[in-house]
């Protein structure tokens, strides 16, 4: 009896068994396929760019990286889906400059452009080109701007929907001219360029990715590129060189995880992005698309976070002055 009481009274014999529960090991990242949601249709520049990035990321991460196209509402449907996804790094959003403008264009968003996402890094950058129908009479950008100021809404201006890069460039052009043209909305750049070539659209501002071949073949008339550097293969000045430095923009793309994604997961994804941007196949295709891969500095969460905030702030007064909203 004494021996039994002593055993029951002593915690030393019981405690080790209770305290030595096995530690729960955290699964390595990534533990399954990663999905990149692209908010635009398959086959367009945003889709192609991010499929190339996905290929390189998959090689680096050792897991499949799948691209899913979720279109509609200027990219906000796709963005909402990722914003509400589990923040474990397996659900990502690919978006372009339109993600920054969404913060002002859509006044009743169900997510915050800057607070609902963890920016992972920029992936690419492409110049915009200012173009017109082939027989537009202006000889240079100064002449084009004078024509816009003089003729205003008797000229038409193409774009492919609110928040599209060509829509934003068009707003920037009109803001610089101080007058509005008549908008004509198309379902994508391709039909808009067709109408420019046919002479039924006066002015268009679109990615060099889409206009390069038509400019090279003199099927549309070019006036300038909107970036600091000229585009190799195009005999066009920059807007700065032509005397209009405020018409300065590019179509950039970046990748995002949901807010709350662990910092170490964000960094692992950023490493994979930077590795993908060095893949020979990607570099070849980007060059063919007249698109520049982001630098190692730009393809980081810190740089992308600052850059996105600056872009949101930059576009807010331009969109507000144009009184152009999606709702």
N, C-alpha and C positions, 0 to 999 in steps of 0.2 A: 504493500500500500504506500509506504514512504517513497519507494522508488518510483511508483506511478505518479504520485503527487509531484515529485521533483521534476519529472519529465514534462508534466502538464504546465507547471509553473515557469519553466525555462523557455524564453522566447528564442534562444540561440538555435535550437534544433529545428524550429519551424520557420523562422524569418527568411533564411536563405532561399528556401523553396518558393516563398511568396514574392521575394524581391528580384529573383533572377529571371523574370519574364523576358523572352527574346525581344530584342529591339526590332521595330518595324523598318525594314529597309526601304528607302525611297527609290522608286523605279527610275532608271536612267532616262534622260531626255535625248532624243524623242523615243517614246516607247511604242509608237504606232505611226501610221501614215499621217502626214500633215496635209491639210487642205488650204490652198490659197484661193480665196474668193475674188474673182475679177468682176467688176460691176458693168462690164460692157461685152458686146457680142464676140463670139469666137471669130478669129480671123482678122480683127482690127489690131492696130499698133499696140494698145495696152495688153491685149490678149497674147500676142506673139512675144512681146518683150518679157512678160512674166512667165510664159511657158519655157522660154530659154533660161530664165533665172531659176525656175523650179527644177529643171534638169540638173543644173550645176549644184543646187542646194541638196538634192537627193544624193548625189555622189558624195558630198561632204558629210552629210548627216547619217548616211547608211539606212535611211528609211525612204519609202516613196513620198514624193511631194506632188500632189494632185491639184490641177487647176479646175475650178468650177466656175462657170459663168452664170451670174445672177444679175439680170438686167432690170432696168426700170427706175423711174423717178430720179434721174440724174446721178445714179450711183448710191442713193440713200438707202435703198432696200438692202443691197449687199452690205453696206456699212453697218446698218442696224443689226443684221444677222451676226456679224463678227463682234460688234460691240457687246452683244448679249451672250456670246459664246463663253464656254469655260476658259478661264485665263491660264491655260497650261501650255501654251505655245503650239498646240496642234491645229488651231484655227486662225488663219491669217487673212488680212485684207490687202489687196494690191489696189492702189489708186493713183491718180495723177493730180495735176494742179487743181482739178475740179473739187478735190476734197477740201482744199483751203477756202475756195469760194462758196462752198456749201454752207459754211457757217453764217454767211450773210444772205445768200440767195433764198435759203429755206428758213422761214422765221418760226416754224413750229416743229423743229427737229425733235425726235425722241431720244437723241443722244447728243453728246458734246464732241465737236470735231477735235478739240484739244485735250479734253479730260477723259474721254471714253476709250482712248487708244494709247498704246505704248508704241511710238514710232521706233522702228528697228534700223532704218537706214534708207537713203535714197538709192535708186538703182540705175536711173538713166536720165538723160536730158536731150531735148531736141529743139532746134530753132524753129520759130514760126516764120512764114514768108508772107509778105503783102503782095497780093496778085490781083489782076483785073482781067476782064475779057480782052481778047487779042487786039481789038482795034480801039481800046480806050486811048483818048488823045494825049493824055499827060505824058511828058517825056521822062520825068523823074519823080521822086517822092515829094519834093516841094510842089510840083505841078499837081500831083494827085491830091495832096492836102488842100491846095487852093481850090481844086474842083469840088472836093467834098464840102468845103466851107461855102462855096458859091451855090452849089446845087442842092445840098441838104437831102431832104427826103425824096427828091426826084431820082436819086440814085438808090439802087437796092444793094443790100449787103447780106450775103449768105452766112448761115451757121447751122450747126446740127443739133441744136437743143440747148436749153439753159444749163450753164455750168460746163459745157463742152469747151475744150481749149480754144476752138475757133470762135466760140461765142465770147469768151473772155477777151481774146485778142481784138475782136470787133469792137467791144466796149472801150478798150484802151485806145483804139484808133479814133473812135468818135469823141472820146474824152479829150484827146489831144487836139482834134479839129474844132472842138467846141460846138458841134452840131450833130444831129442824128440823121442817119439814113434809114430807109425802109427795110426792116428785116424780112428775110425769106428763110423759112426753116425747112431743113431737109433731114431725112433719116440717114445721116452719115455723111462723110466727106465725099465719097465717090460720086453720088448723084449731084452734089453741089459743084464739083469740079467739071462734071459733064456739061452742066448748064453754063458755067463760066466759059468753057471752050466754045459753046454754041452761041455765045454773045447775049444770052438772056439774063445773066447775072453780071452786074457791074464790078463789084468789089468782093474780095474774099481774103481771109487771113487764116492760113492753116499750116500745119506742120510740114516742114521740108520732107519728112517721111512720105507724105501723101502727094506733094506737089513737085518733087524733084524731077521726075521723069518728064512731066508735062512742060516744066520750065526749060529743061535741057533741049526738048524738041520744039520749043517756041510755039507750043499749042495754047499757052496762056502767057500773059505778060507779067513779068516780075519787077518789083520796085526796090525791095529791101528785105533783109533778114533782121529779126528782132533781137538778136543776141550780140554780145560784145565782140565776138569773133565772126568773121565771114565763114560761109559754108563752102568747103572745097568742092569744086565742080560747078558752082553757080557763080556767074559774073554779076553778083549783086552786092551793093554796099550794105553795111549795117545801118540801122536807123540812126545811130549816133553819128556815123560818118556823114549821113545825109542831112543832119541838122535837127533830128527829132529824138533826143535821148530819152524822152518820157515814154516812147513806144518801145518798151524794153521788157521782154518776157520770154519764157521758154516753156515747153511742155515737159515737166519733170514727173517721174514716177517714184513711188516709194512703197515700202511694205510696213504693215502695222499688225500688232497683236492686241488683244483686248487689254484694257487697263487692268492692273493687278497681276499681270504676268510676272513671275519672279525675275529678278534682275539677272540671275545667272542663266536663265532660259533666254532672255532677251539677248544677252551677250553671245550665247551659243548660236542663235539664229543669225546675228549680225556677222559672226565669223563665217557662217555658211554663205551668206549673201556676198561677202567680199571674195570668197573663194570662187563662187559662181561667176562673178564679174571678170574673172581672169581666164575663164575657159575659152580655148581657141574657137570653138564653134560659135559661142555667144559673140565673141569679138568680131568674127567675120560677118555674122548676121546683123549685128548692130551697125557696122559700117555700111552694109547694103541698105539699111533702113535710115541712113543719115542720122543716127542716134549715137550719143556719147555715153559710155558707161560711167557711173559715179566713181569718184576717187575713193581710196581707202578712208580718207577723212570724212567724206560725205556719207559713206555707207556705215554710219555709226548711229546708235540711239541718241547720243548727246547732240550731234550736229543736226540730225533730222528733227529733233524736238524743237531746237531753236529756229530752224529754217521754217518749219510749219507755222509756228507762232508769228513769225515775221510775214509770211505770205497771207495769213488770215488778216493781219492788220493792214497789209498793203491793199488788198482787194476790197475791203469794207467801204472806204469812201468812194471808190470808183463805182461799185454796184449801187450804193446809196444815191449817188448823184444821177445815175442812169434811171433810178426808180424801177429797177428790173428785178422782180422777185418771182419765185415759183409758187407762192401762195399768198 
